[in-house]
Amino acid sequence: MTSLVETPAEAPLAEIPAETSTSARPCPIGPVVELVFSRWTTPILWMLHERGVQRFVELERALGITPKVLTQRLRQMECDGLVSRTYHAEVPPRVEYEISELGESLAPVFSALTQWSEQNLAAVHQARAAYSGPLPR
């Protein structure tokens, strides 16, 4: 028995196995959503974008986040390249955070989401108020 030796890009859609067809591919924005839209990442990025360089305690107070969680998120964001950390060897030591160029490149995404929110959030609230089906648990 012979088989086709074509790559999925070359093969007609009907010949591509179901697991590699377009409908079975993972959402291409899934990793970005996981990276950027976690519980605290978005507010931290927004704060750094809006206010510029911030010290740890400034972020902690402004966001109402616990020091442990803020440390975890900032470390992960630094690892991901979204935030830059600057350590100043002073007494007492001073650490500052700022949004990186990569993090700043998300500004158009946040701008578009802000615009969508301003235009559509009222309609979402109306739809929720009018909904009479079972509520999610």
Buried (B, 14 or more C-beta within 10 A) or exposed (E): EEEEEEEEEEBEEEEBEEEEEEEEEEEEEEEEEEBBEBEBBBBBBBBBBEEEEBEBEBBBEBBEBEEEEBEEBBEBBBEBEBBBBEEEEEEEEEEBBBBBEEBBEBEEEBEEEEEEEEEEEEEEEEEEEEEEEEEEE
